[in-house]
Amino acid sequence: MSQHADLTPQEAWERLESDPHAVLVDVRTQAEWSFVGLPDLTSIGKRVVPVEWTTFPDGAPNPHFLDQLRTALPSEDAPVLFLCRSGARSAAATATAAAAGYTGAVNVTEGFEGELDAQGHRAVNGWKQAGLPWRQG
């Protein structure tokens, strides 16, 4: 797969389901994982790999991102799908991982919660709105 590829949440789910080597990396913060929820991949025999792109509560870049990614995913050839809240942090993480040698780095557009609607609610698109499996706390 080419670097900097993008998949919708539904396409990401299908890729995770069909490709035994595909991995989902959630780059949101520990607080988001705990309070908002995580994709649930148990029905396809996988688990989400959580690696913060930025830290909570200050939002500073995680200086250990690549080290933590390499520890979790030592193979740089596997398809690695990056997910965040709306697709922005995951796009940056995808580019960084690709530049570091992860040849299968893919951004999941729309993210876990999706984009904001006119009322400022994340109810437009994203993993949760697509009806894909997820769980909280």
C-alpha positions as a Markdown table, in Angstrom:
| # | Residue | x | y | z |
|---|---|---|---|---|
| 1 | Met | 0.0 | 0.0 | 0.0 |
| 2 | Ser | 1.3 | 3.5 | -0.8 |
| 3 | Gln | 2.4 | 5.9 | 1.9 |
| 4 | His | -0.1 | 8.5 | 3.1 |
| 5 | Ala | -3.1 | 6.5 | 2.0 |
| 6 | Asp | -6.4 | 7.3 | 3.5 |
| 7 | Leu | -9.3 | 5.0 | 4.4 |
| 8 | Thr | -12.7 | 5.7 | 5.8 |
| 9 | Pro | -13.6 | 4.0 | 9.1 |
| 10 | Gln | -15.7 | 1.4 | 7.2 |
| 11 | Glu | -12.8 | 0.8 | 4.8 |
| 12 | Ala | -10.5 | 0.5 | 7.7 |
| 13 | Trp | -12.7 | -2.0 | 9.4 |
| 14 | Glu | -12.9 | -4.1 | 6.2 |
| 15 | Arg | -9.1 | -4.0 | 5.9 |
| 16 | Leu | -8.6 | -5.0 | 9.5 |
| 17 | Glu | -11.1 | -7.8 | 9.0 |
| 18 | Ser | -9.6 | -9.1 | 5.8 |
| 19 | Asp | -5.9 | -8.6 | 6.3 |
| 20 | Pro | -4.4 | -10.6 | 9.2 |
| 21 | His | -1.4 | -8.4 | 9.3 |
| 22 | Ala | -3.3 | -5.1 | 9.5 |
| 23 | Val | -3.1 | -3.2 | 12.8 |
| 24 | Leu | -5.1 | -0.3 | 14.2 |
| 25 | Val | -3.1 | 2.3 | 16.2 |
| 26 | Asp | -5.2 | 4.8 | 18.1 |
| 27 | Val | -3.2 | 8.0 | 18.6 |
| 28 | Arg | -5.6 | 9.8 | 20.9 |
| 29 | Thr | -4.8 | 10.5 | 24.5 |
| 30 | Gln | -5.2 | 8.2 | 27.5 |
| 31 | Ala | -8.1 | 10.4 | 28.7 |
| 32 | Glu | -9.9 | 9.9 | 25.4 |
| 33 | Trp | -9.4 | 6.2 | 25.5 |
| 34 | Ser | -10.7 | 6.1 | 29.0 |
| 35 | Phe | -13.6 | 8.5 | 28.8 |
| 36 | Val | -14.7 | 8.5 | 25.1 |
| 37 | Gly | -14.0 | 4.9 | 24.3 |
| 38 | Leu | -12.0 | 2.7 | 21.9 |
| 39 | Pro | -12.7 | 0.7 | 18.8 |
| 40 | Asp | -13.5 | -2.9 | 19.7 |
| 41 | Leu | -11.7 | -5.4 | 17.5 |
| 42 | Thr | -12.4 | -8.5 | 19.6 |
| 43 | Ser | -14.9 | -9.9 | 17.1 |
| 44 | Ile | -12.1 | -10.1 | 14.5 |
| 45 | Gly | -9.5 | -11.4 | 17.0 |
| 46 | Lys | -7.5 | -8.2 | 17.2 |
| 47 | Arg | -6.8 | -5.4 | 19.7 |
| 48 | Val | -6.2 | -1.7 | 19.3 |
| 49 | Val | -2.7 | -0.5 | 19.8 |
| 50 | Pro | -2.8 | 2.7 | 21.8 |
| 51 | Val | 0.1 | 5.1 | 21.3 |
| 52 | Glu | -0.5 | 8.8 | 22.2 |
| 53 | Trp | 0.5 | 11.4 | 19.5 |
| 54 | Thr | 0.0 | 14.2 | 22.0 |
| 55 | Thr | -0.1 | 14.0 | 25.7 |
| 56 | Phe | -3.0 | 15.0 | 28.1 |
| 57 | Pro | -3.7 | 17.5 | 29.5 |
| 58 | Asp | -1.1 | 19.8 | 27.9 |
| 59 | Gly | -1.4 | 18.6 | 24.3 |
| 60 | Ala | 2.3 | 18.5 | 23.9 |
| 61 | Pro | 3.8 | 16.2 | 21.2 |
| 62 | Asn | 4.6 | 12.8 | 22.6 |
| 63 | Pro | 8.5 | 12.7 | 22.4 |
| 64 | His | 8.4 | 8.9 | 22.6 |
| 65 | Phe | 5.8 | 8.3 | 19.8 |
| 66 | Leu | 8.2 | 6.5 | 17.4 |
| 67 | Asp | 9.9 | 4.5 | 20.2 |
| 68 | Gln | 6.5 | 3.4 | 21.5 |
| 69 | Leu | 5.3 | 2.6 | 18.0 |
| 70 | Arg | 8.5 | 0.5 | 17.3 |
| 71 | Thr | 8.0 | -1.3 | 20.6 |
| 72 | Ala | 4.4 | -2.2 | 19.8 |
| 73 | Leu | 5.0 | -2.8 | 16.1 |
| 74 | Pro | 8.6 | -3.9 | 15.3 |
| 75 | Ser | 7.7 | -4.8 | 11.7 |
| 76 | Glu | 7.7 | -1.7 | 9.5 |
| 77 | Asp | 6.1 | -3.6 | 6.6 |
| 78 | Ala | 2.7 | -4.4 | 8.2 |
| 79 | Pro | -0.3 | -2.3 | 7.3 |
| 80 | Val | -0.7 | 0.2 | 10.1 |
| 81 | Leu | -3.9 | 2.2 | 10.3 |
| 82 | Phe | -3.8 | 5.3 | 12.4 |
| 83 | Leu | -6.9 | 6.6 | 14.1 |
| 84 | Cys | -7.6 | 9.8 | 16.2 |
| 85 | Arg | -10.7 | 11.8 | 17.1 |
| 86 | Ser | -11.3 | 13.4 | 13.6 |
| 87 | Gly | -8.4 | 12.4 | 11.4 |
| 88 | Ala | -6.0 | 15.3 | 12.0 |
| 89 | Arg | -3.6 | 13.8 | 14.5 |
| 90 | Ser | -3.7 | 10.5 | 12.8 |
| 91 | Ala | -2.7 | 12.2 | 9.5 |
| 92 | Ala | 0.3 | 13.7 | 11.2 |
| 93 | Ala | 1.1 | 10.3 | 12.9 |
| 94 | Thr | 0.7 | 8.5 | 9.5 |
| 95 | Ala | 3.2 | 10.9 | 7.8 |
| 96 | Thr | 5.7 | 10.6 | 10.7 |
| 97 | Ala | 5.5 | 6.8 | 10.7 |
| 98 | Ala | 5.8 | 6.7 | 6.9 |
| 99 | Ala | 8.9 | 8.9 | 7.1 |
| 100 | Ala | 10.3 | 6.6 | 9.7 |
| 101 | Gly | 10.0 | 3.6 | 7.4 |
| 102 | Tyr | 6.5 | 2.2 | 8.0 |
| 103 | Thr | 5.7 | 1.4 | 4.4 |
| 104 | Gly | 2.0 | 0.5 | 5.1 |
| 105 | Ala | 1.1 | 3.6 | 7.1 |
| 106 | Val | -2.6 | 4.6 | 6.5 |
| 107 | Asn | -4.7 | 7.4 | 7.9 |
| 108 | Val | -8.3 | 6.7 | 9.0 |
| 109 | Thr | -10.2 | 9.8 | 7.9 |
| 110 | Glu | -13.0 | 11.0 | 10.0 |
| 111 | Gly | -11.5 | 9.4 | 13.1 |
| 112 | Phe | -13.3 | 7.8 | 16.0 |
| 113 | Glu | -15.8 | 10.6 | 16.7 |
| 114 | Gly | -15.9 | 12.4 | 13.3 |
| 115 | Glu | -16.2 | 16.0 | 12.2 |
| 116 | Leu | -18.2 | 18.7 | 13.9 |
| 117 | Asp | -21.7 | 19.5 | 12.7 |
| 118 | Ala | -23.3 | 23.0 | 12.6 |
| 119 | Gln | -24.1 | 22.8 | 16.3 |
| 120 | Gly | -20.5 | 21.8 | 17.2 |
| 121 | His | -21.4 | 18.2 | 17.9 |
| 122 | Arg | -19.3 | 15.3 | 16.6 |
| 123 | Ala | -22.2 | 13.5 | 15.0 |
| 124 | Val | -21.5 | 13.7 | 11.3 |
| 125 | Asn | -19.2 | 10.8 | 10.5 |
| 126 | Gly | -16.4 | 8.7 | 12.1 |
| 127 | Trp | -16.0 | 5.2 | 13.5 |
| 128 | Lys | -18.8 | 5.5 | 16.0 |
| 129 | Gln | -21.3 | 7.1 | 13.5 |
| 130 | Ala | -20.5 | 4.3 | 11.0 |
| 131 | Gly | -21.9 | 1.8 | 13.5 |
| 132 | Leu | -18.6 | 0.0 | 13.9 |
| 133 | Pro | -17.8 | -1.9 | 17.2 |
| 134 | Trp | -16.5 | 0.2 | 20.1 |
| 135 | Arg | -16.6 | 0.2 | 23.9 |
| 136 | Gln | -16.2 | 2.6 | 26.7 |
| 137 | Gly | -14.1 | 2.5 | 29.9 |
